Amino acid sequence: GRGSAHTQQAEATARVVNANEEFCAILRLKLADTVIFMAAECDCEEVTHGERRYVELKTSKLIREQRDRTSFEKHKLLKFWLQS
């Protein structure tokens, strides 16, 4: 049988992360009469009840000084917005 949600979460977080592993998804979207194909690279996948979900992890260092904030806003924040 299936374990509790707490047990499943503990097992999932106990797995070793492979930083070289990535998942690619190709999506077909329709906006009014326009069809758009997109490709996306994702960091993780989760399969629950046969449904596959992809997760993109976003990390950054702790902002301690104004210089850190300026660098974060200039480089990381824009990239995050574009990928979301």
C-alpha positions as CSV (number, residue, x, y, z in Angstrom):
1,G,0.0,0.0,0.0
2,R,0.9,3.6,0.0
3,G,2.7,5.3,2.9
4,S,1.6,8.5,4.5
5,A,2.2,11.8,2.8
6,H,4.9,12.5,5.5
7,T,6.7,9.2,4.7
8,Q,6.6,9.8,0.9
9,Q,7.9,13.4,1.4
10,A,10.7,12.1,3.6
11,E,11.7,9.4,1.1
12,A,11.7,12.0,-1.7
13,T,13.9,14.5,0.1
14,A,16.3,11.7,1.2
15,R,17.2,11.0,-2.5
16,V,20.5,12.3,-3.7
17,V,20.2,15.3,-6.1
18,N,21.9,14.9,-9.5
19,A,22.8,18.4,-10.6
20,N,23.4,17.1,-14.2
21,E,19.9,15.7,-14.5
22,E,17.3,17.7,-16.3
23,F,14.0,17.2,-18.0
24,C,12.9,18.6,-21.3
25,A,9.2,19.2,-22.2
26,I,7.7,20.2,-25.5
27,L,4.3,22.0,-25.1
28,R,1.6,22.8,-27.6
29,L,-0.5,25.8,-26.6
30,K,-3.4,27.5,-28.3
31,L,-4.2,31.1,-27.9
32,A,-7.4,32.0,-29.8
33,D,-6.5,30.8,-33.4
34,T,-2.8,30.8,-32.8
35,V,-0.9,27.6,-32.0
36,I,2.4,28.0,-30.2
37,F,5.0,25.3,-29.6
38,M,7.4,25.7,-26.7
39,A,10.3,23.8,-25.4
40,A,11.3,24.0,-21.7
41,E,14.1,22.6,-19.6
42,C,13.1,21.7,-16.0
43,D,15.1,20.7,-13.0
44,C,12.8,18.1,-11.5
45,E,9.8,15.9,-12.1
46,E,7.2,14.6,-9.8
47,V,4.8,11.8,-10.8
48,T,1.7,11.6,-8.6
49,H,-1.2,9.3,-9.5
50,G,0.2,8.9,-13.0
51,E,0.3,12.7,-13.6
52,R,3.7,14.1,-14.4
53,R,4.6,17.6,-13.1
54,Y,7.8,19.5,-13.8
55,V,9.5,21.8,-11.3
56,E,12.0,24.6,-12.0
57,L,14.3,25.3,-9.0
58,K,15.4,28.8,-8.4
59,T,18.2,29.6,-5.9
60,S,20.2,32.6,-5.0
61,K,22.6,33.6,-2.3
62,L,21.5,35.4,0.8
63,I,21.3,39.2,0.1
64,R,23.4,40.9,2.8
65,E,24.6,44.2,1.2
66,Q,23.3,46.7,-1.3
67,R,25.9,45.3,-3.8
68,D,24.2,41.8,-3.5
69,R,20.8,43.3,-4.1
70,T,22.0,45.3,-7.1
71,S,23.6,42.2,-8.6
72,F,20.5,40.1,-7.9
73,E,18.1,42.6,-9.5
74,K,20.3,43.2,-12.5
75,H,21.2,39.6,-13.3
76,K,19.1,37.0,-11.5
77,L,15.6,38.6,-11.2
78,L,15.2,39.3,-14.9
79,K,16.2,35.8,-15.8
80,F,13.7,34.4,-13.2
81,W,10.9,36.5,-14.6
82,L,11.6,35.4,-18.2
83,Q,11.7,31.7,-17.2
84,S,8.5,31.8,-15.1
